[in-house]
């Protein structure tokens, strides 16, 4: 084993190299979503490949910096400098680059060999001429003067003319794609980590994207590296109002030992509907013959909204009055239309300004500025009769006439409007156009909040067979075209075929789950064998069990009083009968809680709190002393903290009457009371965050939230799921693992449990605000309790926890308190959320900080330096597996199931062929996948003073997926990481609940420009009375 090297002069922390490969478990081959791209150049006895000499293995890439200088965002003040240019969005940058492609012959010629990263970098396989273009220079061709006597006609404006004042292209560097295939056998972790973020890797992926965009079918590039081909090989469904969901794909490079792989996976996004028929519709091919206008889109939106409200589809076409009312009343559709890019299909882009033919030009997109007040019938203007003809040939002596927009489009373009009485849209300035004369630019991401969440989940939940078939049909042809274009190296006659890799895997045993008097044991059996207990096949019970037959290991010895408080966000009280129904539901809840061993006293009556909301901002006066506008309505709101508004006006945050009542109640709440908040509505984050800030942070009162619609159904499953969380907050133990499995986490020499800690970071709790770090840790032998701490990081977006020592100290305090003054003999540290390019930072900063904090902790004078093992966890990755067999032979030679619900079996481990050449990593799919395709977690052991081998790390990580206290299933990631993620979320909720008020108060009192709000005010520490509890669960 290559041990981490340290010396007395100066500690050196290096990422751990691979110790070994795992051996335990039933061996079986599975399919992965990677394809073999090429062997590395450093592979011993490497044979020639067909792809040798292909562009993606040999090309030199020229990297350019491209700068777009935007126009000033507003007028300069009377004194002082003009405001800085407004930053351009990614879509605007892509739009500008498309304009350059249209105008520059060289760029247009090599379009499939040039790629843009959406920010400021251009990758090119050909050297480009540097340039600087200034405002007014966008048109490369000379503008021709209009013929004598012809009416003046405004030249179609380039998108660039309204966005930027300058575009500059400057050479930055060059790289060779040959470097990708070097050092693939290297076992140097730093070298492999640098390869993961090397510029040649990034360049190749972007240039492959340029090849994808050369598809004959319409293809949309989204978020830089996601591609959506609008053809019948994809899958699409209508979505929300005015949109559709569609699958696309994305690719990434992976380095394995001696091999470069290409990972290919499907993705999905919602788009604006731009054609009548979607992929999968039998009439899809008719789109070429059927024009789909913005009016068609609006009518479909109208039909969908009406069918949702009435429950039935109307066969009658809407009238103009119907559509106008719809546009006036439906804010969602109005917001969707604002900024939507459209084409004016009636404009002939192959005719110049003077009427002479010119090379056809791409249609110019225009953004909708807003709805116009006028209809095509009501908007009238003056025009020469000759301007209403196609050739616009002037007639001497003709006089202007008044025409309506309806007659203009009929005479000029032969378009007879079906809805001349519907409001038109403004495209900016005097450019007002009927909806029927516009088509929607394809490939625009649907704006707004996703509210049809179930539709999206169901659409994306593809089983492995369907997922891999979709990727094969949709993405692999594009990948093959990109790689085989320009001839595939030595193979000029036939193109290389790319297929998914088959990789070896092992299925390790499930641990035994322990309850009070019962155990959950999974026994292997052939595929399809009926389960011994319960319904369904035996293989579907691995990592999934029924709680109804078990009792929690322990609960609070003294029953807590359960006090239900109904939280109503309206000032209007609900019917009196609701308290009676709530009383019965609470009684049923207590009965269901008792069935799993948790007893509550429900003798107290439920309470009702009306008008509970997050604090409301209200302006109270303006510079002239007059009262400002706001939500002040005489409802008895109390004033909270405030600040200065625009023009010197001030405002206050009003505390709602409901919050005032709750605060008074919690001030006098007796001990041994558990508060159950019953929410009238469950979809208001502001209310939830405020409740948690008040109850958890301010008063330290044990509490849980349930939603009335669900709670009132008196479902035993819903109730027991809630009780799981409540028992953990009450320091009970729901379930654990049996003694044999617990030996994995017990020190043999001392008999003490390891300290298992996990850390995570969440970013931007509010705009431009610092990240939040959290750490949880165990302290007892069942590993069912993981209290934790949180803190603000020093910067926004800061992932690495430089002050990790501040978090671990409290974990050691609690461990020592609960273990008779003894400290943990070993530490197992799971770190979530960092990328594969930050592994060395975790070791050099976080592990180092952790080790220093451990050594400094012991105040007794005795040396304390427990060995630490650190494992980085990547929950979100692009690797997927598909089972190839139903059964395989285990070590005993027995036929056992190796797939379940179409997925690989829970406990499937892959640590060969697609893992790192140098790092100590493995994939583990630990969960039973109830819908869709499972996502394996990628574990990287980056530091290993405990010298744990692969079999141990894989077994202990798998076991920790079975101790998540609020579930009767194994979960996809080790439970401590799940808990750290939840604590980050709760800390972020505390931050959000108070940020507006704290910031307003600070702005009012701020004296210096450099002053900042203290971390204590932004995110106060949790109270001592709940600090050692899992209040966040």
N, C-alpha and C positions, 0 to 999 in steps of 0.2 A: 504493500500500500504506500502511496506517496503521501506522507503526512504533511499537515500544514506546518510550515517552518516559522519558528519564532526564535529570537535570541535576546539576551539580556540588554544589549546595547540599544536596540530599537526593534520593537515588535513588527513583524512582517506578516500580514494576513493575506493568504492566497486562496483562490477558489479550489475546492477539493477536486481531484481527478477521480475517474471511475475506479472503484475498488474491485468490483467483480460484476457478474451477471447473476440474476436469480435462477434458481433451479427447481423450486417447489411448485406443485400444482399440476393440473391436467393440461398436457400440451395439445394445442390445436392451432391450425392455421386460420387467420382471419384476413379480410380484405381491408386495406387502408385507402384513404382518398389521396394518396400521393402517386405520382408517376415518376419513373426513372428518367432523368434528363441526360445524365452523362456520368461516367466514371471520372474520378479525379486524375489529373496528370501524374500524380505521385504514387499511384497504385502500382505495387510491384508486378512486373511481368504484364503490364497493361496491354491489352490487344487493341488493334485499330477498331474504331466504331464508325458506323455509317455517317454519324453526325460530325465527324472530324472535318473541320473546315467550314462548318455552318456559321452564319453571321453571328449567332448568339454565343459562339465559342471563340470567335477570333476578332470581332470588330473593335476598333478604337472608337471611344465615345468622347465627343467634345461637349464640355459642360459650359453653359453660358448663364450669366446673370441677366435676367430681364426685369426692368424696373418700369412700373406704370406710375406716373406722377398724376395724381388726381386733381380735379379742379377744387378750388377753395370751397369750403363747406358753407360759407356765408359772406356777407358784406363785412368789410373791415370797419372797425369802430372809428369815430372821428379822430381819436388819437390812439396810437398804438399800432401793433402789427396785425396783419390780416390773419384770420383763423387758419389753422393748418388744413391741408387737403384732406378730404374725407377718405378713409381707407376703402379700397375696392374689395368687394366680396369675391369669393372663388368663381361663382358663375359669371360675374362681370369680366373677370380676367380671362376666362375661357372664351367669352364672347369677343373680347378684343383680339385674342390670338387668332380666332377664326377669321376675323376681318383682315388680319395681316396675311393669313394664308390666301385669302381671296385676292389680295392686291399684289403680293410679291411672288413673282414667277418661280424663284428658287425654292421658297418655302412651300409653294403649292406643289412643285414637282417632287419634292422629297417628304411629302406630308407623312407617309407611312414610316419614315425613318427619323422623325422628330417627335419628341414627347415633352409635355409640359407638366410640371408637378402641381399646378394650381396656385402656386405662391409666387416664386421668383426665380425658378430654375428651368432651363431648357436643356434637354438632352438630345444630341444630334449625332447621327452616324456619318454626317458629312460636315466639313468645315463651313461655317457661315460667316458672312460679312458683318462686321460690327456696324451698328448704326444708331443714330439718335433722330427720332422724328418729333417735330414740334407741331403744336396745334395748327391745323390748316393744311397739313402735308399728308393727310391720310390717303387721299386719292392718288394712286400712282399714274394712272392715265390722264392725259390732258382733257379738260372739260371743253366740249365743243359749244360754240355759240349757237343760239337759236337762229333759225332761218329768218330772213327779213319778213316782218309782218306777222310772224307766229306769236301767239300769246306767251308771256313770260311763264316759265314753268320751273318750280323749285326742284332742284336736284335732290334726289333721295339722300338723306343724311346718313353718314356712317355712324355706327354705334360709338365709335371712338370719339367722335366730335363732341358728344355730350358728356363724356366721362373723364377724359384725361387731357392734360396739356402737353405731355411729353411721354414718349416711349423710348427706352434705351436698351440696346442689346450689347453685352460686353462679355468677351471670353473670360472664363474663370479658371478652367483646368481641363485635363483630359485623363481618361482612365482606359484600361484595356479589359475587355470582357474575359480575356485569357486568365486573369487573376482569380476569377471565380473558381476555377478548377484546380487551383494550387492549394497545397497544404491540407488536402481533405483527409489525410491520414494522421495529421498532427495531433498529439495528445497534450498540447499546450493549451490550457483553458483560456488564457488571455488572448492567444492568437485566434482561437475559435470564436471567442466573444466579439473580437474586432471584425471577424468575417461576417458576423450576423448583421452589422450595421455598416458594412463597407460600401462606398459610393458606387462601385461597379455592380453590386447586387441591386441597389436601388435603380440604377440606370437601366439594367436589363428588364426589370419589372415594368418600368414606365414605357420602354420601347416595345415590349410585348403588347402593352395596352394600345400603342399606336397601330400595331398590326391588327389588333382586334377591331379597331375603329374602321379598318378598311373593309369590313364585312359588306356584302351586297345588301343584306337586310338592314333595316333601321336599327341602330344600336345607340344606347344612351350610356354615357360615362358619368358616374355619380361618385361623389366623395373621393375622387382621385383614382381609386383602384377597384371600383365596382362597375361591372359591365352588364347591361341588360339588353338582350337581343329581342326585338319585337317580331317574333315569328312563331310558327305553330309548334315549335319544339319546346317552347317554354310553357309555363302554366300561369294563368292570370284569372282573377275573379273580381267582380265589382266590389268596391269598398267605400264605406261611409257615403258622404254626399259628394258626387262629382268625381270620384276617383276609382282606381282599380289597384289591386295588389298584384305584383308580378315578381317572378324569380329571375335572378341574374346570377352572376358568379364572380369570384375573385380568386387570385392566385398569389402564392408566395413561395420563396425559395427556402429550402431546408437542406442543411448539411448533415449527412450521416457519414459513417466511416467509409472513406474511399468513394463516396457517391454524392452527387448533387441531385436533389429531388425537387419536384414541383408539386406543391400542395394546391389542390383545386377543390373549391367548396362553393355551394350555392348560398346566395344571400337573397333577401327580399326587401322591397321598398314600396310605398304607395305613390302612385303617379296620378296626375290629372288625366282623365279620360279624354282621348283625342281622336278616337275612331268609333264608329258605330259598333263594330264587332271586335271582341277580344280574342286573343289566342285560345284555341280550344273550341271556339264556336264553329259549327259546321259552315257558317257563312263568312268565316274570317277572310277568305280570298276576295270577297265582294267589296272589301274596303277600298280597293283600287278604283272601283267604279262608283263608289258612294261618297259624296262629300258630306263631312260631318262638321257642322258649323257651331259656333258658340251658342246660337239659339237652340240647336239640338241638345247641346250640353245642358243648357238652362232648363229645358223642358224635362229632361231626364231627372235633374235635381228636384224639380217641382213634383214629379211623379213619385220619387222615392220618399220625400218628406211627407207628402200627402198619404201615401200608402202606410207609412209608419204611424201616422196619427189616426187614420181611419181603419187600418187593418186590412184594407182591400185595395187592389189596383183599380184605378178609374180607366175605363175604356174611352172616355170622352176627352178629346184634345182640349187643353186649357185655352181660354180666351186671352186677348191682350190685357184685359183688366185683371184677370187671374194672375198673370205673370208680373204685372206691375205691382200688385198687392204683395206678391211673394217677394219681389226684390226689395220692397220697402220694409217688410217685416222680418225677413230671414237674415240675420246678421252673419251667420256662417257663410252663406252663399256670397254675400256682399264682400266679406273679407277674402274669400277664395278668389273672387274676380279681381280684386285690387292687386296690381302688380303682375297679373297673369300675362304671359307673352302670347301674342297672337300674330297670325299672318293676314294680310289683306290680299286675298287670293285673286281679286279682280284687277290688280295692278300688273301690267305687262313689263317684266323686268328685262326683256330682250329688246326694248326700244329705248333709244336715248332721249334726252330732254328735248331735242329738236325734232323728234319723231322718226329719226333714221334708225335702221336696225343696228344692233350691237351684240357682241357675244352674250349669251344668256348669263344672267347673274343670279346668285342665290337670293331667295326671297328674304327681305329684311323683316326681322321680328320687331314688334312694338309692344311695349308694356301698357296695360290698361291703367290709366291714371285714376279714374273713378267712374261711377255711373253718372251719366248726363241727365239733366232734368227733361230735356226735349225728347220727343219721339221723331221718327222719320217723317211723319205727317205734319208735326207742329214746327219743325225747324225749316225755315225758309231763308233763301239767300238769292242774291242777284248774280246772273251769269249770262254770257253771250250765248246765243243759240248754237253757234258753231262749236263751242266748248263742250256741248253735250253729244257731239258726234265722235266716232272712234278716231277719225283722222285729225280732228280738231282744226280743220282747214278754215281759216278766217274768211268771213264774207264782208266785203267793203260796205260800210254804212250801216251795219247791223247794230241794233240797240239791245241793251241789257234787258233781260226779263226776270221776273221773280219765279223761282222754282222751289218745290219742296225737295227734301232729301229723297223721298220716295220716288218722285218723278225723275230726279237726277240719276239714280242708280238704274232705273228702268230704261231711260233713253241712252245714257252713256255706256252702260255695261250690259244691258239686257237682263238685269236682275229684277225680277218681280217679287217684291217683299210680301211674305205671308203674314207678317206681324208688323205692319207699319205704325201701329199704335203702341208699341212697346218701347220703353226708354232705351236710348242708345248708350254707348260707352264713349268716354273721352280717352283718346290716346295722347293727350297733352296738347296744349294750345287750343287752336280752333279745329283740331282733327277729331271730329265726332262721327262715329261710324255705327250703322245698325249691326246688331249681333249676327244677323244672317249673312253678313258680308265678311265675316271673320272666321278663321279656323284656328284651332289651338295648336301651338308649337309642341311637337311631341317631346316626351322625355322630361317633363317638369315634375319635380317632386311635389306631392300634395302638401299644402300648407296646413298648419293648425295642429291641434291636439289629437292624439289617437284615442278615440273613445270606443271604437268597436274592437276592444282588446281580445275578446273571445274569437272573433272572426280571424284576427291576425294569428292568434295562437293555433287555432285549428288549421289554418292554411299552411303555416310553416312546420307543423308537426308531422313531418314525413317519416315513415318507417325506413330503416336502412335500405331495403330493396328499392323503394320509390325514390329515395334521396340519391342513391348511386346511379339509378337509371336516368334520373333527371340531369345529373351532372354529366353523365356519359353522352347523353343526347344534345345537351345544351352547350356545355363548356368544352368538352374534349375536341369536337370538330374545330372550334376556334383556336384552341391551343395548337392543334396539329397544323392548321393553316399558317399560324404565326411562325412556328418553328420550321416548317417545311418550305416557307416562301423563299424565293430566290435560289432554290435548289438546296437540298439538305446535305451540305458538305459533299462527301464523296459519292453519296447516293443520288445521282441525277435523274435516274429513271423512275424510281418508285419512292413514294413518301414513306417516312417512318410512321408506324402505327404506335400510338401511345395508349397504354392500359394501366389500370390501377395495380398497385403492388400487393402481393400476398406476403404477409409477415407472420413470423411465429409468435404465439402468445401462450400464456399459461393462466389457468383459472385456479386461484387459491381458495382455500376453505373459508367459509363464513365463521366468525366467532360465535360462541354461545351467548345469547342475550339473557340476562338474569333479571327476574322480577322478584317479588316478595317470597312467594312459595312455588313459583313456576319458572320454567326456562323455555326459551325459544331455540330449538335446535334444527338446523337444516341438514338433511341427509340426502346425499346424491342418489339419483335414480335416472333411468333412461328417459329420454325426451317423451313427453306426453303422458307419463305415469300419473295417475290420479293422486292428488295430495292426501296424505293420511288424515289430516284434519282440515275441514273446510272444503270449499268448492274449487275447481280449477286444477290445472296441471301442477305437479310438484315443483317444477323448475321456477314457477312464478311466485313461489313462497320464499325463495332465497332473498334475503334483504327486505322482506315485507311480511308483516304479521298483524294479527287482529288483537287489539288491546282489550277487547271486551272480556276476555277470559283471564285477564291478569290484574294484579293489584300492584300499585307502586311499592318500591322497596321501603320507603319511609315517608312520613308526612309530619307536620307540626303536631307535637304532643297535645298542646292546648288548642282546641278549636277556635278559630278566628270568627269574629262577627262579620258577616258579609253584608255590607251596606250598598244597595243598588241606588244609583243616582241617574235619573233620566236626563240627558243633555239635549235640550231643544234649542236649535239655532234661531228660532222665530220668537218674536214677542207675543205671538198668539199662542195661548196655551192649548195643548192637545186635548182631546175629549177626556172627561173624568174617568171613563172606563179603562183608560190605558194603564192607570196605576193598579187597577185590579188585575188586569192581564199580566202586568209586570210581576206582581206578587206571585201569581201562579207559576210563571216562567222561572222565577228565582227559586221557588220550592222544587221544581223539577230539576233545575240545575244542581241544587244541593244533593238531590237524590242521586243524580248521575255522578257527581263528584264522590259521593260516598261509595259508589260501586268500585271505584279504583283506589279507595283507601284515604280520601281527603274529606274531612268533616268540617262543615261550616255551620255556624249559628245564624239562622235566617229569621230570627224573631222580630227584628226591626223592620219597620215599614219603608218601602222605597220612597225616595225624595224626587221632587221635580224641580229642575232649574230651566227656566225659559230665557230666551234672549242671550245665549252664550255664543260669542264669536271672538275672533281675533280683534285686538284693538283697532279702532277706525281712525284714520287720519282726517282731521277737519281744520280748514283754515278759519281763523276766528276774526281777523281784521286785516285791513290793507293800509297802505301809506296814508290815505286820507281819513283813516279812522272808521271807515264803513265796514260793515260785516261782510265777510267773504262767503263764498259758496261752500257747501259741504253737506255732510249727512246729519248735521245737528237737527234733531226733530223733536226735542222736548221729551225724550224717552228716559230721562234721568241718567244719562251716561256720566260717569265720573271722568275728570280730566287726568290724563297721565302726563308723560314727558313730551316736550315739543321742541320746536326749533324755528329758525328763520326760513321763510320761503322766498320766492322770487319777489323782487322789487321791495324788499323790506317787510313784506307781510309775514305774519306768524301763523303757526298752526299748532294744534295739540293732538295727541293720540288719546282718544276716548276709551276708557275701560268700560266694557259692556256691563249692564246690570247683572247679567248671568255670572260673569266672572267675579264681580264684587260679592255676590251671594256665595259662590263656591269658596272663595278665599276666607270669608268669615266662618264658613262651615269647617274648613280644614284647620283653622286656627285652634279650634276647640275639640278636635276629634280625639277620642280616647285611645289608649293603646289597644293592641290586639284587634284592630279593625282593618278589614280589607275592603277597599272601595272598588265597586264594579260600575264603571261608567257605561251606561247604555245609550248609544248614540242614535239620535233620530235619523241621521244621515251618515253614511260611512265613507263618503268620497270627498270630504273637505279636509285637506292637509292642514290648513290654518287652524281649524278647531282642534284637530288631533295634536298638533305640535304644541298648542297653547296648554292643553290639558296636561300633557307630559311635562312641560316646563313648570307648571304650577305644582302638580302632585309629586313628581319625581325630584325635581331640582330644588324647588323652593321649600317644600314641606317634608319631603322624604317619606311620603305616605305610600304604602304598598297599594298598587292599583292595576287594573286591567280594563281594556275597552272591548265591548262587543257591539255589534250592530243590531238594532232592534228587529229589522226585517228577518234576520237569520236567527237571532236569539228567541224570538217569539214563536218559532216553529217547534221549539222544545225537542230538538234533535239530539239524541244521545251522542252521536259522533261529533257534532259541533261543540257540545258542552264539554266532552272529555278532551277535545283538542284545546279548549280554553283552560281547562284544569291543569293540563300538562305545564303550561306556562306559569300558572299561579302557584303550583307546588314548588317549582324551581325558585320562584321569588320568595317563598316561605322557607327556603333552605331544605326542602325535602329532596329525596332522590327518586326519580321516576323509574329508571332502569340502569343497569350496568352490565358488565361482562362477567363471566364466571372466573373463578380463581386462576384457572390455567391460562386464560387469555390475559388476565391482569398481571401475570408474571412478566409479560413483555415490558411493563412500565413500572416494575418494582426492582429496586436495587438489591441484589442478592446479599451483599456484604452487610448492609444495615437494616434491610427489611423496609426501608422508607420508600414512599412513592416518588417517582421522578417529578420535577416541576415541568409541566408541559405548558408552554406559553405560545400565544399567537398574536401577531400584529398586523394591522391594516391601516391604510390611509384613504380618506375620502377628500375630494377636491372641490373647491369653489362652493362652500355652503351658501354663499351669496356672491354676487358678481364681484370679482377682483379681491375677494377675501381669502385669507390664509387657509391652507389645507388643515385637516384635523386628523391626528394620529390616535390610534387606540390600541391597547394591549389587554388581553385577558390571560388568566393563569389558573392552573389547578392548585389544590392544596391538600387533597385527601385521596384515599385509595380507590374510591369508586369512579373517580374522574367524571363526576356528574355535575360538579359545581365549578364555574369559571367566571368569577367576578372580575372586574377590570377597571382601568382608568383611561382617560382621554386627555389630550392636550392640543392646543393650537400649534401648528408648525410655524416656522419663522417667515415663510414666503407663500404666496399663492402657487398652487401647482407643484409644491415640493413633495416628492414621493419618498425620498430617503429620510429616515428618522434619525437625525443627527443627535438629538437629546434623548436617546432611547433609555439611558440610565435612569432618567427621572420616572419612567414608567415601570421599570422592573423593581424598583425599591419597594413599592407598596405590595407587589406580589410576594416578595421575600418576607415582608412584615407579616402578612396574613399566613403564609406557610409556616413560619416559625411559631406564630401564636397557636395554630391548630395542631402542631406536632411537637408539643412539649419543649419548645425552645430549640428544636433541631432545624437545621437548614437542609435544603434538597441536595442529595448526593450527585445528581445528574440533571442536566437541563436539555430538554428537547424543544427547539424553537422553530415554529412554522411561520413563515412570512408570506403574506398574500399581497398580490397587486403589482409586483415589480415585473418589468419586462426582462427578456432573456439578455438584453444588452446592458442590464444594470446589476448582474449577478456579482461582479467584482466590487461594486459600490456597497452592496449589502454586507459583504465580508469585511471590506476595509473600513467601513464607517459604522454599520449597525452591530456586527458581531464584535468588532473591536470595542465599541462603546458598551456593549453588554458585558463583555469580559472585564473591562475596567470597573464597571459598576459592581459586579459580583465580588471582585477582589477587595474593593473598598468597603463593602457592606458590613462585614463582621466586626462589630465593635469590641469583641472580647479579647482581641489580640491574637487569636488563633488564625492561622492562615486559612483562608477560604478561597478556593479556586476550582469549582466543580467543572468537569468536562462538559462542553457544549457541542451539540449537533444542531446545525441549522439547515432547514429544508425550505426552499422557496416553492410556492405553489402557484401554478397558472391555471385558474378555473376556466378562464375564457381562452380557448385556443381553437385552431381550425382543423384539428385532427378528428376524424370519425372512423369508426370501425363497423364492418358488416360481417356477420357470421357466414361461414361457408359450409358448416356442418351442423347437424342436429345433435349428434353424439360423438364422443371420443372415448378412448380408454384411459382410465386414470392409472396411478402408479400401481394399483392392485390388479390391473388388467380388467376392470369392470367397465361396462358401457354406461356412461353417464351423460346427462344433458349438458350441452355447451352453448346453448342459446336459449333466450326467453323473450317472448313478445316481439320476435323479429330482431332483437338486439343481441349483442354478445352478452354472455352471462355476467351478472355482478361478480366482481372479484377478478375480472380479466386484466392481466398485466402484460404490457409490451415493453421490453427494454432492449430490443435488438433491431437492427436494420433501419429504423427511422429515428433512432436516438442519436445523441451527440457523439462525435468521435472521441471527445476528451472528457466531457462532464459526466458526473455521476447522476444520471437522470432516468426516469421511467414514466410510463403512462399507466394510470389505474382507473378503470371504470368500475366504480363501487356500488352504483345504485341500480335498482330495478326501474326500468324506464317504462312509465305508465303510458306515455304518448310520445310519438316522434322517435328521434334517434338520440341515443345517449351521448353526452359529452364527457370524454375521459379527462381527468385532471392530469396535468403534467407536473411531476415532482422533480425538483433539482436539489440534490444534497450538495450544498456549497461549502459546508464546514463540518468536520466530523472528528472531534476529539474523542468521542466514545467508540470510534472504530466499528460502528454498526455496518453490517454487510447488507447486500441487496435483499436477501430473504427476510432479514429482520425489518428493515425499513418498509418493505412492501407489506409485510404482515401487520406491523404496528399501525401503519397509515390506514390500512383496510379496517383494522379493528376500531380505530378512532372514528370511522365513518358510521359506526353502529351505536354510538353513545350520544347522539344528538337528542337532547332531552325533550324536545317538543314534537317528536315524530315517532311513529311506530314503523319506520322504515330506515334502511341505511340511506345516507345522503351522498351527494356527489363529491363532497370534499370533507376532509377531516373536520370533526365537530368544532375544535377550538378556532379554526379559521372562520367557520360559519358564525361563531359567537363574536369574534373580533369584528366581522363585517356588520353584525347587528348593533354592536356598541358604537361603531362609527356612525351608523345611521341615526341612532338615538342622540348622539352628541350633535350631529348636524341639525336634528329637529329642535334641540335646545337653542342652538345658534339662530336658526330661522325665526323661532317664536319671539325672540326679543330684539333682533337686529335693528329693525326699523326704529323702534323707540330709543334704543341705545345710541344709534347713529344720529338721530335727531337731537337728542340731548347734547351729544358731543359737538355737533356743528354749532349749536347755540352757544356753547361755552368755550369753543376753540379760540385760542389766542394767536398761535403761530401756524404758519402754513405747513410746517414740518410735523406738527403734532399728530399723533395717531391714537386710536382708542386702545386702551390696555387690554391684554388678553383676558384678564380677570373679568372685565366688564362684558366683553364679547361672549365669553364662554366660561362662566363660573364653575368651580369644581362641584362635584356631587356632594350632598350632605353625608356626614359621618354615619348617620343611622341606617343608610342604605348602601354605603360605599362597598361593603363586603358582600352584597347580595347581587343576584342576577336581575336587577330591576329592569334591564334593557331588553329582556327576552320577549 
